[in-house]
Amino acid sequence: MAIYGFVSKITETPVDPGEGYEILPIGASVDVGDELTGDGDEWWPASTWMLGRSVSEMISADGGPLTIRRKKPAPPEPRYGHDAYGEKIEPPSSEWEIVPEGEAVPMDNCFHDGRWLFGSRYSGPAKTGGHCRAFARRKPTPRYGLTYDGKPFPVGDGYELVPEGQMIQDGDEFKWAMKGETQWHSVTFAYWGRLACSSPFGTTIYYRAFRRRKPKPTPKHFWLVWNPNGAKPPTYRHNSLESAEMEARRLATTHCDADLYVLEVKGVAKSGTTYTLAASPAVAGLVRVKGVKSSNTTYTKL
């Protein structure tokens, strides 16, 4: 007696269901479209009276079991943007992005057929078709100094955006034009002299913004300690007369032969990047400190 699913008990040769078919296991119910064979040479459609019966109840004319086969279900259509295993397909590089399903595929595109291929001639909405599972397009060039929403890009307290087209300087910082980028990076000498924009090197590597520390505000009213015979002009600005006089006394102890003047500056004239003091010893009504020794320092108001 033959064994179910085999041509004969002696040879134990399995029945070949044919391409696109599978043998029903014992216990399965016969359904419309199933086919049966006794020797594996010829297949017949299952009769109406067989429908719903168990495979083990089917008996052939020679007393052996009938073998039942069924067409394999068609594989599900893969989802757009996912591979055959259901995994999400990533763009070929950071310069590309997946075209959303249904959106128009641009001429400059690439498509995924197990791997990324460039130069598809397809034009139409992005969808799964044939072997193509996804389309990718180049990311749009970011707008310098603006967020993805078109708002001014935040550069942080104490900083200002380097205007587009202005020369990049040492000490400036930049941020890459990638979503999720949070870190500012210091420019190197390769950036010096280039113009601030979304692509200062003319490549497909994009920058969101360059920033620069804001210059410290120049006080309109301050005091300087001045030595007419000093090696360089005074640079430290005292915000109060008391602070300047205290510094003059301190310097008098180390510069015994120097005449030290406390200059009150009430205004600054700015011309380009040059600052000109609008006060002088003759008009500032200032203080002169004559230092002799640290233990015998005289302090005289003029």
Secondary structure by P-SEA (a helix, b strand, c coil): ccccccccccccccccccccbbbbcccccccccbbbbccccccccccccccccccccccccccbbbbbbbcccccccccccccccccccccccccccccccccccccccccccccccccccccccccccccccccccccccccccccccccccccccccccccccccccccbbbbcccccccbbbbbcccccccccccccccccccccccccccccccccccccccccccccccccccccaaaaaaaaaaaaaaccccccccccccbbbbcccbbbbcccccccbbbbbbbccccbbbbbcc
